[in-house]
Amino acid sequence: MAHALVFGASGILGWAIVDQILKNYPQKSTFFKVTALTKRPLKLADSLWPTPQGDTPDLSLVSGIDLLTGTVEEMKQVLREKVPDIDTVSHIFWCAYSFCPDFPTERDVNGAMFNRGFAAAEALSSRLRYVILPTGTKGYGIHLPQKPFKAPFKESMGELPRPHRDILFYYDLRDRLDALQRGKPWKWAEVGFLPHSSPYNLAGYFVNYLSLIAFTKGPGTKVHYPAHPDSWFRLSNDAGQDIFAKFSLYLSLNPDKAGNSELYNIADTTEGYGMAHRWPEICEYFGLVGAPPLPLSAPENVGPTQYMDEHREDLKRMEAYLGSSVQQLDITHGLDAWMKAYDFDHHFLLDKARSVGFMEEDPIPTCWIKVFDRYRAAHKLFTARYSP
């Protein structure tokens, strides 16, 4: 039986891995324990994780893991004290991340976090067998003005050209993992997906925006997709937190199939779809009517962040009604800009994931509905269709 150590367990990706383990994925008795590491205190009652029962893995929820300060030796001491059975850890999921808008700084900060946290845990985990590193589509250069690759993206396309490769933290962590793993029995894989996790939390961004429209304008309000008009039919695959977690667990438990130092794409569906297939159902959840994007020059084309800025008092009233603050996002204005820039296909090929035997899919827009249900359970979503 296995013991999973999850860094960044309160983030969307780490949370999902803990959640799936506690739900006995892929089957009972696979893991005997999951240790969830967070920086800030988190109560089990607030986590929305299943309460451990007699036939589920044990859960150790450990807070106070500050990856931004200290030395590796100091982190080792912290882990020895807070995770006394760390020598039984067999799988590490590195979901810790610190956002910075400046790429070189982001690389340096996340590299230093990795050096403290992962290096310490790896040194103490004598039974380590597999490690998972999540990354995203910036590895295919979708953030660059001149796109180096054309969708559908596949793992064999290779690395970004320099200097872009040198400043993206994905590659820095990949290089560090290769160096640490050399000559050791454990293996690792990188799982690339279209991120909905903070701060690039598109789900939270839509939840805040559509909740406020439903609260201020009521059911049946038409809401245009707040993006570039050409994006309406451009192809992408959703990658929900559940499918990411399941695939990560699958790879980690099948090292002979997964291999070592391999990159894998994952998404909810093999086929890519345009937002024309998602937005109406997304809006319907809030009691609203989804419509295509407006021309960029249209006066009524107001981005979600601008709308929320213009309705701050309404937002306060909605939060009072919900009894909770809305999702906090680090780069809301940046997301507005990204939405206007996504006028190109950016879908994945999943042939490599299928080749190692992972066949699970979630039909669109399943991942959106799942995450909306979780926001509603946490009293962070207003919908005209349901009470909070």
N, C-alpha and C positions, 0 to 999 in steps of 0.2 A: 504493500500500500504506500501511497505517496503523501508527501507533506509539501504544500504550496506556500511560498512566501511571495506576497504581492506588495510591491512598492507602489505608492500612489493609489491606495485602495479606495479613497473617497472620490477620486475622479471617475469620469464616466466609464473609461475602459477598465480600470482596476476594479471598480464597483461591479461591473458585469462579470468579470472573472470570478470574484468571490461569490456572486449570486449564483452562477452556474455550478460552481463546486458544491455550494450548500444545497442545490437542487439535485445533487447526485449525478451531474453530467460527467461522463457519458453513461455511467451506470453506478449502482451502489458498490461501495467498498473499493472504489478507485483511489480516492483520497481518504486518509484517516483524519487529516487536519488541514486547515487553511489559516495562515497567519496574515492578517490584514494590517499593513503599516500605513499610518497617516501622520501628518504633521500636527493638525489641530484635533482636539478631542472630538470624538464622534460616539454618540450613544447608539446602542444596537436598536433601540426603539425608533430612532430617527433615521436609521440607515435604509429602511425598507427591505433589508435582507430577510430571508426566511429565518425564523427562530430555530436554532439547532435542536433536533430531536434525537431520539435514541438511534435511529437508523441513518443519520446524516453525519457528515464530518464535523469534528470539533472546530470551533471558531475561536481564535485568539485575536481580539481587536486591540491593537497597540498604537497609542498616540505618542506624540512628542518626538517623532523621528524627523529632525531638522537636517535636511541634506545640504543646506546652504552654508553651513558653518562647520568648523572643526577639521580635524585630520582623520585619516583612515584609522589610525590607532584609537583615537577617541570614539569613532563610530563603532569600531569593534567592541569597545567596552560597553557602549550603549546597547548594542544588539545582544551581547552576552547577558546583560541585566534584564532587558525587556523581553528577550526571546531565549529563555534558558535552554530550550531544546533545538536551537538553531542547527546543531550538528545533524539533525534528522531531516533537514530540508532537502528535498529531491528536485524541486522545480522552482525557478524564480521567474516572475513576470515583472519586467521593468516598465511600469506605467507612470513613473514619476516624470514630471515635466514642469519647467518654469518658462513662461512666455516672456519674450522681449522683442520689440519691433525691429531692433537692429540685429541682423543675422549673425555677424561675428560675435557680438556680445552674447546672444542666445546660445551660440555654439560653445563659448567658453563657460558660461554658467551651467549649462546642462552637462558638459563634460566634467566639470568639477563635482557636480552632484553625483554623477556616475562613479567617479573615482572614489568618492567617500562611501557612498551607499553600496553599490554593487561590489566593488572590490573588497569591502569589509565582509559583506555577506558571503561572497564566494570563498573567501579565505577560511571562513568558519563552517562552511557547509561541506563536510567531507563526503557526503553521499549525493552531491549534486549530479543530476543527470541531464537536465535540459533547461534552457533559458529562452524566453520570448521577448523580443524587442518590437514594439509597434512603431510604425512610421506612417507617412501619408503621401499624397500625390505630388507634393513639392519635389519628391524624388524623381518625378517625370517632368519637372520644370513648368508646371502649369502656372506658377507665379511669375514667370519671366515674360517680358514683352515679346521676345523672339522665342517661340516654343521650339525646343530642340527635338521633341518627339511628337508624333501624330497619333491620336487615339484610333483604335483601341490600344491601350497601353499593355505591354507584356513585359515580363521580368527580364527577358533576354535583351531588351533595348540597351542595357548598360547604364553607365553612370553619367551624371551631368558633366558637361565640359567645364574646365577651369576657366575663371576663378569661382564659378558658382558651386562647384563641388566642394571647394575648400572652406566655404563659409556656412554650409548647411549642416546643422548639428546631426542629422541622420548619419551622414558619412563618418563624422567624428566618433559617434558611439559605435558604429559598425567596426571601425578600425580598432577601437579600444577593446571591443569584445574579441575580435580575432587575436589580438595580442595576448589577452588574458587566457584565452582558451587553448592556445598553442601548447601541445604536449600533454593535455589533460583529457580525461575520459568523457567529460560532459560536452554536449553539443548545444547549438543555438540556431534560431531562425528569426528572420525579420518578417513581420506581417504588415503589408502595406494596404491601406484602405482609404476611403473618402471620409475624413474625420468629421464627426459631429461633436467632438469633445471640446471642453473649455480650453482656451478662449475661442477656438473656432467652432462655437457651439451653435450650429445653424438651427437645431431643434429648439434650443432655449431662446434664440433670437426670434423665431416664428411664434413661439409660445407667448412671449412678452407682447409682441406686436398684435397678434390676433386676439389675445385675451383682452387687450385694451380696446380694440375696435368693437369686440362683442359687448364689452362693458359700457362703452360710450355711445355706440350707435344701435346696438340691439340686433336681434336675429334677422336673418335675411339680407343683411348688408352685403353689397357686392364689393369684393376685395381683389384688385388686380395684383397679379404676381409682381412683387417689387424688384424687377430685374431688367436686364437688357431685353428688348423685344425679340431678338434673335435666339435667346436662350430657351424659349418656350418649347421648341422641338429638338434642342440639342441633347445629345445622349449622355447619360451618366448612369452609374449603378449606385443605389443606396447601399450603405454599409452600416447597419445598425450595430449597437453595442453587443447584442446577443449573438449575432452571427460571428462577430469578431472574437468574442470570448470562446464560443464553441470551437471555432477553427484553431485558435491558439492552444486550447486544451488538447484538441485532436493531434496537432503536430507534436506537442510536448510529450504525449503519451505513445507516440509512434515514431521514435527517433530513427529507426531503420528506414522508414519511408521518407521522413522529413529531411534527413541528411543534416549537414552542418554548414553554417554560414550561408544559408540559402534565403533568397527573397521570395515571398509568396504574396500575390494579390488575393484579396478576398472581398466579397460583396454579397448582398442579399440575393441577387439574381444573376444568372449568367448573361442575360440580355440587358442591354442598356435601354433606358427610356427617357423621354423628355418630361419636363415638369407638367406638360399638358395632361399627362397620365397620373399626376400626383396631386397637384394643387387643388383641384376641385374637392377631392376627398379630404385633404388636409383642412381646408376651410370648413367643410361640412362638420367636422368634429366640434368646431366652435359655434355652430349654428349659422355660419356665414356662407356666402356664395362665391366660389373662386372664379376668377376671370383672367384672360390673358394679360400680359404686360401692356402698359401704355407706352406710346412713343416717349423717348427720353426727354423731348422738348415740351411735353404736355405740362401745363401749369399744375394740374392736379396730380402729377407724378411725384409723390412725396415718399421718401424712403422711411422704413420703419423707425430708425433712430430719430429722424426729424419729427415724425409723428409723435413719438413718445416725449421728445423734448417740448413739443407744443402743447402737450396734455399732461404736464407734471401733476397738476392738482387732481385730475381724474385718476392718474396712476396712484396717488396717495390714497384716494377714496377706494380704489379697487383693492389695494393691499390691505386696507383696514377691513374691507368686506371679507377678504380671503383669510385674514388673520396671519398673514405671512408676506414677506417681501418677495418680489419677483426674482427670477434668475439674474445674478450679477454676471455681466460680460465685460471683458477687458477691452475689446476692440470693436465696439458697436459701429462707430463711424467707419472703421476699416471694413466691416462686413457690408455696410451699405455700398462702399466702393467696389468690393469684390462682386457683389450681386450684379452691378452694372457692367462688370468686365467679363462675366462668364457667358460669352457669346460663341463658344466653341465646344465641340464634343470633348468629353474627358472621362470616357468609360474604360473599364478594365476588361481584359481577357482573363478568364478563370481556368484556363486549360491546365495550368500547373497544379492548382488546388485539386482539380478533378483527377489529375493523374496520380495523386497520392491517396485517392479514395474518399475524399471529403465531398459529399454530394448534397448536403443540406442547403435548402433555399427558403427564404421567406418572401412570399409574393408581395408586390408593391400594393399599398403603402404600409405594410405590416409594421415595419420598424418605427414609422412615425406614430402610429396608433399606440404601440407599446410604450414609447417614451412619453407621449401625451398622458396616457393613463398613470404613469409614474409621477409626472408633474402634478396631476390632479390629486393623487393620493397624498402628495406632500403639500397640498393647498397652495400651489404656486401657479395655478392655471384657472382662468375664468372661461366658462363656456355657456352659451345660451341654451345648450341642450341638457346639461346636467347641473346639479347643485355642486358646489365645491367640496 
